[in-house]
Amino acid sequence: MFRLDFLNVFESGARALLNEHPPFMTVNRQPPHITVVGLGWLAESLIAQTARMWREQRTKANQRLRLTIVDGNASARLEEFFRQSIELCRQAGLVEEGPVYVDSTLIRAGASMDSLIRREDLVRPPLSIAEYLQRLDQEAGEPEEEPRDDAGGGPSPPRKPLPPNQKLVSRTDPEATLVNRPDFGRHLAYKAHLAVAGRQGQVITAAVATTGAAADEHLLAEVLWQHRRLSRLGVPEVVADAKYGTTGNFLYLGQLGIPTVIPTTRFGNMRRDIWGREHFVWLAAEDAYLCPAGEKLRRHTNVRGTCRVQYRAPRGSCSTCVYRRQCTPSGSERTIHRSWAQEFVEANEERLASPLGKQRLVERQIYVEGPFGLAKELHGLRQTRFRGRRRVQIQVWLTAAAMNIKKAVKHTPQSPERRGTPLLRPWLRLLLSLGSLSGPRLAHV
């Protein structure tokens, strides 16, 4: 006869440490604030044991425990925690390859508008004596330039005013940027970019935090890369709204062979009083357009700023054309712009007009905008709890992980073999079993 005991040194050590030093002995009956330095295996066990003790000993059901974790590599650990939440959804059968829905939302920063000052008014460290004298010599040696206009005399023209985010900065949160929108108001803000995929689009597979002024279309490639890296899923199709419909994105996704369902409001004819591109015939072999009057509009210039090619009619051919009123009322040579990714844009427009494309756009409103609403109403993402983009990224990861975990638990069968899943490490058990935490905070050292 013999007995086999399994010993976990870290759990036993955490239990012994808490028995010797009880963490909940408070005099003013305020909820304690626990600080854990380092996030190794012992710290994970210590957090789980502390949370369990708090749940058993707290006097009020809604009383929450404040927990701060200080770790030198907090960002990498929280990203790994977010990745584990995706793996938990995979075990629940929610992760499968399908359309990737991408969108973003604004988050109010914790800094007030009263904290805005001019960038040149920021307090800078004083110069040393040698640096100060050197700067005085440089300023004295530079000749003063009299303001002159282009003709050689008179005052110089007024300078173009700088955008607010280049002129102003917050003293308390310098990385937050000023955003002014009718549906959001005028606030300092950050932005969260999410990718949602899986069965019925229920899993958040990528979460990227940027400043509020960051353009959404420039983050599409970054969000898709994070989706592939963290979820280990492909990108068979991308569904997004019109702000992602730029030539660069269509060219990038088209060259990768990824179909898109993105409204193309930025393409086509902007004027409604004249004929658009649909009245002209594209001659691919000649790289030209054929107008209704039989003239050919040939390549004139390459507009790199908008990633388009301009085609122009021969000089003088439009002034006497019978279709002048409908095509070019001014009589000047008619021009047509063709996107560098025009073939991909046209394929995208065909998908948009199909029943499946219309269904994808409806699904995007449910699968992406729905999680944004839940994150703001139930998970505190309406306003940041931290200052600085790196710490806001941590909050976005924690929010996305909590939402994934709730979905995974909801869809996980309550069978004995499921309850012992190896992914339920102390960090995960902590968030699943306890509503008693006000949200773990991670600080950098």
N, C-alpha and C positions, 0 to 999 in steps of 0.2 A: 504494500500500500504506500502510495506517495501522493503528494498534493502539489499541483503546479500553479504558481501565482504569477500573474503578469504585473510588472511594476513599471509605471511611468514616472521617471525621476522628476520631470518638470511639474506634473500635476501634484505629486506628493510634496515637492518643495514649495509650490505655491500655497498648498493647503496648510503646511506647517508654518510658513511665513505669516499668513493671515491669522492663524490661531494665536501666534505669539504677539503679533501687532495688529489688533482689531482696527479696521479702518473707519468704523462708523461711530466712534465715541465722540459725539459733539455736545457742546454745552449750550449753544444758542438754538439748538434744534433746527438748524439750517441744513439742507442737503449737503453732504460732504463733496469735496472736489478732490478727486483722485488723479495724481500725476504719475505716469509710468514712463521711465526713461529707457528707450530701446524697445524694439519689437521683435525679439527673438522668441524661441519656443517657450522659455520660462515666462516671458512677458505675456504671451498669448494665453497660457494657462492661468496666469495671475489675473488677467482681465476676465476670463470666463468664471473663475472662482469668485472674484469680487462681485460680478454681476449677479451670480446665483445667490450669494449671501445678502446682497441688497434687496433682491426680490423677496427673500424670506423674512427680512428684518424690518423693512420699511413700514412706517405707520400708516401711510396713505397710499391708495392704489395708484393715484396719478402722480405721485412724487417721483421725480427723476434724479438720476445720479449724474453728476458732471464728471466727465472723463477726458483727460488730456494726455496724449501720447507724444512724447518727444523722441524723434528718431532722425538720424542723419540722412536717411535715404527714404523719406516718407513718400515722395512722389512715386518712386518705383514700386514700393510696397502697396500703395493704394491702387496703382494701375493693375498690379497682379491680382489684388482683391476684386477689382472690377472684372478682370478676365475670368476669375473663378466663378463669378456670378453667371457669366455666359455659359461656362461649362456645366453649372448646375441646371440651367435651362436646357442644355443639350441632353442631360440625363432624364429630364422630365419630358423629353420628346418635343420640345418647342423649337429647336434649332434645326433648320433644314435650308438648303440652298433655294433661293427664290429672288424675287425683286427686292432691291434695296431702296428704301425710301429715305430721302435726305431733306432736312430742313433745319432752321435755326430759330432761336428766340432770344429776346433781349432780357437781361437780368439787371435790376437796379443795383447800383453799387452802394456800399455802406457809407460812402462819403457824401457830404452835403454840398449843395451848389454854392454855399457860402465859403467853401474852402478853395474856390477857384481864384487863382492869382495869375499875373503875367509871368511867363517863363523867365524873363530877365530879372524878375524880383525874387526868384528863389534864393535862399540863403546858401552861399557857397563857402567852402573853407577858405580862410585867409591865406594869402600868398606869403611865402617867405620873403625876407628882406632882399635877397639877391634877385628873386623872381620879380618882385615889385619894382626894383630899380631897372631891371632889364625891360620890363614893360613900359616904364616911363621913357627910357631912351628910344624905344621903338616908336612910341607915339610922338615924341618930339622930332624924330627924324623923318616922319612921313609928312609931305607937303599937303596942305589943305586944298581940296578940290572945290572950286566954286561951282555951284549948281548951274548947269547949262542945258538948254534944250537941244534938239537935233540940228537946228539951224545955226547954232553957235552962240546964241545969246538968249537972255531971258531965263525965267525960272524953269526948272526941270519938271516934267509931268508928274502928277501924283502917283505914288506907288500903289499897286494893287493890294488891297487889304488881305492879310493872311486868314486862312480858315480858322475858326475858333479853336480847334484842337491843336493847331500849331502855335497859337498865340497864348492860350490859357492852359493851366495845369492845376490839378488839385494838390494841395499841401499834404492832405492826409492819405490820398491814394493816387499817386502820380500815374499809374497805369490805366486807371479808369478814364474813359473818353466821353465827351459830351455828345448826347444824342437828342435830337428834337424831332419827334414824330407825332402826328395827330392822335394815334391810338396808344401812344406810350407816354407822351408828355416830354418835357424838357428835363432830363436827368443825366447824371453820370451813370454809365452803364458798362456792363460786360455782355458777352454774347456766348451762348451755348449752341454748338452745332452737333446734331445727333444723326446717326444712321440707325434705322430700324429694319429688321429683317426677321426671318424665321417663319414658322407656320402661323399664318394669319397676321404676320408682322408684329408679333408680340414681344420681341426681344430687342433691347437696345444693344447694338453691337459696336458702336463707336460714340465717343463723347469728347469733344474738343472745345476748350474754352479760349476765347480771344477777347480783345477789346471790343467795345460796342461799335466802334467805327469801322471795324474790319469788314471788307466786302464779302458777302456770302459766296459769290461765284469764284473767288480766289481760293476758297477752302474746300471745294468739292474733291479735288484730288487727294488732299490730306485726309479727309473724312473717309473716303473709300479705301485708302491705304490702311488706316487704323482698323477699319472693318475687316479687311482680309487678314491683318496681322493678329488681331485679338480673337476673332471668331473662327479662323481657319476655313472660311467660306469663300466661294467665288463671287463674282459680280455678274450674274447673267443678264441683269436689266437694272437701269437706274431710273427712278421716278422722283421728280422734284418740281418745284414751282418755277415761274417765269424768270425769277432773278438769277437762276443758274443757267439760263439759256443764252450763253455767250458763244461767240465763235471759237474761242479757245477751248471751252469745255466740249463743244460738239466735235471739234477736231481731235482733242485728246481721247475722248471715248470712242469716236469712230475709228481711229487708227488702231485701237485695242480690240475692235470688233464687239463693243458692248452696246446693245440697243438702248435707246433713250426714250422716255416719255416725259418730255419737258415742253410746256407751252412756249411758242416762239413769237411772243409779242414784240420782240426787238428786231424782228426780221420782216421783210416785205416792204410794201409801199406805205410811207408815212402820210402822204398826201392823198386825200380822197377826191379831189377835183380833177385829177388827171389820170391817165391810164397807168396801171402798174405793170410789174414784170410779167404778169399772166397774159398780157396782150402781145408779148414778144416771144419769138421762137428761138430756143437755144441751139446753136450749131456747134456741137462738141468738136467735130473734126476741124472746124475753122477757128475755134475759140472766139466766137462772135455771136451777137444777137441779131435776128432778122426782124425788122420793124414791120407793122402792117402795110406801110407804103413800099416795101421791098428794099429799103436801104439796110446796110449792115453796120451795126455798132461794134467797132473793134476795140481791143484792149488799149486803153489810153494811159493809165497810171496805176500803181500799186499803193493803196492807202494802208500803210502799216499800223497807223494808230487805231483803226477800226477793223483791221484784218479783212479788208475787202479789196476787190479789183474793180476799177471804174472803166466802163465801156462807153464810148462816145460816138455819136453819129458824125459823118463827114461834114466839114465846115460848109455852111451855106445851104445844106440840104433840108433843113427844117423850116426855114423862113418862108418858103413857097409851098410847103406840104399841105395836102388837102385835109390832113388830120391834125393840123397845127393846134386848133382849139382844144381838142381832146388830149393831145399828147404834150405839147410844150407851148402854152399860150404866149410866152414872151418872145418866141421865135428863135431863141438860142438853141444851140445843138443839144439834143436830148442825151442824157446820160443815164446809165443803169449801173448799179453796184451789185456785185456778186460776191457772196461770202467765200472765204477760203474753204469753208466746210459746207458748201452749198449742197453737195450730194448727200451728206449726212443730215443736214437740216430738212431736205425734202423727204428723206426716209422717215425722219422723226415726225413730220407733219402727217404722213400717211398713217403712222401708228396712232397719232392723236385722233384722227378722224375715225378710226376703227372702234367697234364696240369694246374691245379689250382695252384700248387706250383710254377711253372714257371711264371704264371701270377702275383702271389704275389711278386716275386722278381723284376719284371718289375715295378709294382706299387710302390714298396719301393723307387726305384730311382726317381720316379716322385713326390711322396707325401712327402718324407723326404728331399731328396737332393735339390728338387726345392725350398722349404721354406728357406733352408740354403743359397742358391744363392740369393734369394730376400732379406733376412735379411742382407746380406753383401753388396749388391749393392745399395739397396734403403733405408735401415734402419740403416746404420752405425755400423753394428756388425762385420765388418772386423777387427776393432781395438777397444779396450775398451776405454771408456771415463773416467773411474774411476780406482782407485787403491785399491787393496784388494778384496778378493773373495766375501765378503758380498756385496760390492758395485757393483761388476760385476754381481752378482745375480740380483740386482735391475735392471740393464740395460737389462739383458736377459728377465726378466719378462715384462718390458715395451715394448721391441721389440716384444715379442710374443703376448702381449695384443693388440698392434697396428695392427699387422697382422690379428689377429682374428676379431678385430672390422671392419677392411676394408672388410673382407670377409662377415661378418654379414650384413653390410650396403648394399653390392652389391646384396645380396640374400634376402633382406627384402623388401616386397611389400610397395610401397609408398602410403599407405592408411591412412586415418585420425586416425583410431584406432591404427595403428602401430606407428604413430609418437608420441603418448603419452605414450609409454611404460615406466613403472616405473624404468627400469634399466638405463634410460638416466638421471642419476644424474649429478650434475655439473661437476664432473670429466670426465664423459663420453662425455657430451656435449662439453666440452672443447676440447677434442681430435678430435671429429667428425667434429665440425664446424670450427675449426681453423687450418690452415696450418701455422699460424703466430708464433707458438712457436718453439723454437729451441730444445724442448724436456725438460719436467719438470725434475728437479734434486731434489733428496731427500737426505738430510744429516741426520746423526745420532747425537744426543746430549747426 
